[in-house]
């Protein structure tokens, strides 16, 4: 066993004297949680630096300090999986564990820290199942370097998906003994932003580039419109027509889209009428993926080029979720993975426009603020036809109301109004919209505040209990053979891994005002 002085030194670091703790964390901060005996819980006290909804609260200081206190983005796949294992594990020796059990406050801190660390590790594993292992993706990218159509097999002559700015063809590529199915993205004329996609980083809601080359299209591929042109040409002129086609930049992506968000919305009107609660929950989950992707792009100093339903791709998850009865979920009811596929480098900051001009022309760069785009997406997904001018209230009549069909309708109506406020200074940000969508999906519901007044202490306690219940549910599903966790479970884990009582307070204030 390690010498005792070393353990005493670790305890001195993790459990400072009350005076030192007050000096480090401040005297006037509210206490959002307490242990069963009423002692304050250090895990729920705020770190030095002010209240910020984007920064995590103080991590348990009994673990490795640098990885646990690092502020992580929503799409980060590493985090806990790359940090040293938590010292408080099930196989920990009782002699060492006993040093953490001398007071109820210490026990409470250990339990909360273990829950948060476990949730982070589970979230990283779920993300790996969804997007693949990073080492394999890098190996595939290295194998595709310098290769063109000759190394790919054409699996389908027609596009499997057509967005506003590109066609997508499924192609095969052999890596070792494995036959992989990839997507070849062929940009439409005047739509080329493929080169910059290599510097966007890895995110679950961003289309990834693993290969890029410039070549003419092989004769097997048929673009919409080109087949008719070839058929009308005389037989002797067809080879010359193919040879005259210009070389195009082709992007290879590991995700093969099956449709766009516009196609999904168009084909789901009957589902919205028959199962409004299920459909509007899907709408919240799709909008949440959009917001998370936009947050990632802002960190990378990139803006979406054309955030419209026709440029948002939908990809089937590798393992469809199972219902509680163990039956496969029908394709129309399963949650697809959403990808943003159009990108631009900002030419300058988008200056706020006058409210009347903004509805008519919009900002110069980006063409339309993300908040307005997401607000209009809410109307589109919910099958409510309106224009941006109507939604902003620039015309005499009010914008069409979102009908109340499920428990999500009023929240989506409220979020659309906050995103489409005529005064740009009064709009909620994309980060705030993401928090509101998370509250809509996983709580807290408004009935939580029916018996107790909303406070940081109440919200902190709610987070602790829900985090523990989530881990129990994941363990029960795993033991019961309910199938692997899917995209919705990963999104839920991301929420409870990052949420704080302060961010909850702000989101519920905006949503339930």
Secondary structure as UniProt FT lines:
FT   HELIX           4..14
FT   HELIX           18..25
FT   TURN            36..37
FT   HELIX           42..44
FT   TURN            48..49
FT   TURN            53..54
FT   TURN            61..62
FT   HELIX           65..69
FT   TURN            74..75
FT   HELIX           79..82
FT   TURN            90..91
FT   HELIX           94..98
FT   TURN            99..100
FT   HELIX           104..131
FT   HELIX           134..144
FT   TURN            145..146
FT   HELIX           149..151
FT   STRAND          153..154
FT   STRAND          161..162
FT   STRAND          166..175
FT   TURN            176..177
FT   STRAND          178..187
FT   TURN            189..190
FT   HELIX           195..199
FT   TURN            204..205
FT   STRAND          211..215
FT   TURN            219..220
FT   TURN            224..225
FT   HELIX           226..232
FT   HELIX           235..237
FT   HELIX           238..243
FT   STRAND          248..253
FT   STRAND          259..260
FT   HELIX           261..266
FT   TURN            267..268
FT   HELIX           269..274
FT   HELIX           276..299
FT   TURN            300..301
FT   STRAND          302..304
FT   HELIX           309..311
FT   STRAND          312..315
FT   TURN            324..325
FT   HELIX           331..333
FT   STRAND          337..340
FT   STRAND          343..345
FT   HELIX           355..360
FT   HELIX           370..381
FT   TURN            382..383
FT   HELIX           388..392
FT   TURN            407..408
FT   HELIX           409..419
FT   HELIX           424..426
FT   HELIX           430..442
FT   HELIX           446..449
FT   TURN            450..451
FT   HELIX           456..479
FT   TURN            480..481
FT   HELIX           487..498
FT   HELIX           501..511
//
